[in-house]
Amino acid sequence: MGIGGGLVRKIRRRRFFRRGGGDFYYGVYRTFDDARKSIPPGLIEGFDNETGAGFYRERLEKVFPADYPALFWLRPLIQATTRLFDFGGHVGLHYYAWKGLLELPATARWIVADVPAVCAAGMKLAKERGVSGQLSFAEGLAASDGMDVLFSGATLQYLEPDALPKALAAMSRPPPHLVLNKIPVVDGDGYFTVQDTGVFQAAYSIFSRPKLTQALQALRYDLVDAWTNPGRSCHIVDSRRHFVKEYSGFYLRRAAA
């Protein structure tokens, strides 16, 4: 059940976006489905549409401060035959911005997974830029089966909290390395909210740190490092008790059988 709402929320939303805002978060819900159902009918939901596919073009060549911990751990993992699976990489944002810093070999492969509309836009852009031989697109976490590295930045929150552990558990060859960045986590129980970008809305998971790490450790992933992403936060307009001061990142390495 959502907390707050109604006229007060609408006024706060209007003021928020007039100030230049960013992302507006509202409601605290017991389940991901409750959060999704709270999105008013007729509004654009999620990224699987022309509007969502057109986002973030200004980030194609840009590296952000919150990217550097992930880059630190990814760089030594990149070899000539590496297959890096970028879950939620949109049209290839990380590929275009990071390939120089990672010194990505021409023989390495970068596979982005995203929703169909975004993948279609990404494939078109890759063809226009002449990188289709190295950058390709897929759908769903299951496509990372057999990959060398699974990276995800600011995407897992658009899924149920157990989506990643469930997908890994079903794989015959789970990726030996997980680099997860820009994830909203709290030290207690997780919960759900709605992200409003001003253009579209989406159900949004706030993870329980212990539950997330324990679920991955149960799959033989050892936690090598964890960090915070200063400047990335989530403040929910309806509740002063529910907020994420700083997002987090993790590097996990799978132990040999």
N, C-alpha and C positions, 0 to 999 in steps of 0.2 A: 504494500500500500504506500502510496506517495505521501510525503509529509509536506504540507503547505500547498500553495498553488493559487488558482483563481486570479482575481483582479490584481492583487499585490504582485504576484509573479509577473504578470503582463507588464505592469508599470516598471518593475525592476529590469525586465528584459529590454524594454524600450530605452531606458536610461543607459543601460550597459552598452548597447550597440551604438548609441549616440556618442558615447565617450570614446569609441574606437575599439572597445572591448577586447576581442579575442574569441574565446569559446565560453559560452554561457552554460552552466550546469544546473539542472533543477531536479528535485525529487530524490527521495531515498526509498529504494524498493527492495523487497525480499528476494525477488528472483529476476533474472535477466528478461524473462518473458513479460513479467509485470512492467518492467521499465519500457520494453518495446511497445506494449499495448497502450501505454500512457501517451504516446506521441499522437497529437491530434490528427484526425483524418484529413487527407488532402495535402498534407505537408510532404516534402521530399524526404525520404528516409534513406540514409546510408549513402555509399559511394557508387552503387551499381546503377549509374545513370549518367547521362551526358554531362550534367553539372558536376558531379563528383569526379568524373574522369578528367575534367578540365582544371581541377585544382592543382596548386603547387608548382606551376611552371616556373615561377620565379626562384624555385629552390634547385633547379637542375644543376647548377654549377656551384652551389653554396655549401660550405661546411659550417656547422654550428658548434658552439662550445660543448653541448651535451653529446656530440658525436664522438669526441676524442677517446673516452674510455673504451667504447666499442672498437674503434679503429686500432687502439693499442693491442687488444687481444686478437683482432682479426688478422693483423699484418703478418705475424709469424705463422699463421695457419695457411696462408696463400702460397701454393706451390704451382708448378707448371700444369698439373692435371687436376687441380682443385675444382670441385663442383660446389659452388656456394649457392645455397637456397635462401632467397631473400623474401621472407613471408610478409606480405603487406608493403612491398616496395614500390607500390603505385606504378608509374610509367617507367620506372628505372631510376628514381631519384638518387638512391645511394650509389648505384653503378656510375652514373655520370659525374657525380660530385666526388666520389672516393677513388675511382680507378687509378688516378695519378698518385695519390697518397699511398695507396696499397701496392703500387707498382705491379698492377695486375698483368700477369703474363698473357700473351696473345692466345696461348693454348688453354688457359683456364676458362671455365664456363660459369656464367652468372644467370641463375634462373629466378625470376620474380614470380611470386604467386599473388594474385589479387582477384577481385571480382571481375566478371566478364566484360563489363563496359570499360573498366580501367585497363584490362589486358589488351583489349582491341586497340585502345588509344596508344598503349605502350608499344605494341607491335608495329603500328604505323610510324611512330616516332623513331623506333630503332631502324626501320627500313630507310627512312629519310636521312638518318645520320650514318648509315652504312655500318651498323654494328650488330646486325641480326645474326651474324655467325657466332658471336660471343654472348649476346644478351637474348634470352628467350623467356617465354611466359607460360605459366601453368595456373591451375586453380586448386586450392585446398592444401592443407597441411600434409595430406597423404602423399602428395607428389614429392615430398622431401625424403621418402624412403630410398636409401642407397646413396644419398648425398654426403659430402664430406663435412660440411658446416651448415647449420641452420642458424640464420640470423633473423631477428625480427626487431624492428624499432617502431614503437608507438602504434602497434597494431593489435596485439593480443587482447587488449581491453575491449575490442569490438566483438569478442566472442565470449562464450561461457567460460568461466574460470578453469574448468577441467578440460577444455578443448585440446590444449597442447599435450598434457599427459596421456589422454585417451588416444590421440593420434599416434604418439610415439609407441605406446604399448601395443598397437595393432601392426606396427611395421616389422618386416623381416630383417631389415638392416637400418636401424635408427641412426641418424647422424651422430658421429662420435663427439662433436663439438656443438654446444648451444651458446650463442651470444645474444642475449635479450636486453634491449635497451628501452628507456623511456616508458616504463610500466608504472601505473599508479598502484602502489601497495601500501598497506597499513599493517601495523604489528598485531592488531587484534583480528576480529572477524571481518571478512570482506562484505561488500554490499554492492548495490547497483544504482545507477543514476541515468540521466539522459544528457547527452552532449548536444548543444544547439550551436551550430557554427554561424547562425544568421542566415544561412542559405538552406541547409538541410539539418536533420536531427538523427541521432542514433542512440540506441541502448548502449550502455557503457559499464564495464565491470571494474570495480575497485577490488584488487586482490588482497587476500590475506597472505602476508609474507611467509609465515611458517607453513601454511597449507600448500602454497606453491612450491617452496623449496623441498618440503617433505615428499610431495607427490613425484617430483623429479628424482629425488634421491632414491625413492623406492624403485625406480627404473635404472638404478646403478649410475646415475649422474652425480659426480662429486662437485660440490660448490668450490670453485677455485677462487673466485673474486666476486665482490658485490660493491656497488657504488651508488651515489645519488646523482641526480641531474638538476643542479641548481637552476632556478629560473623556470622549471616545469612544475606546475602545481594545479590542483583541482579544488576550487572552493564552491560548494553547493549553496545556492542562494536560499534554499528553504531550511537549512539546518546549520547552526553554528558548531554543532558537535561533529559534523561529518566533513572532513577535508583531508587533502593530501598535500602536505607542505612542500615536499620534493618528490619527484618521480625517482625510480630506481632502475638499475641495470644489474645483470648477472652474467658471469661466464661459468659454464658447467662443462665438465669433461666426463665422458662415459668410461667407466672402468671396464677392463677386459673381462670377458666371461670366464 
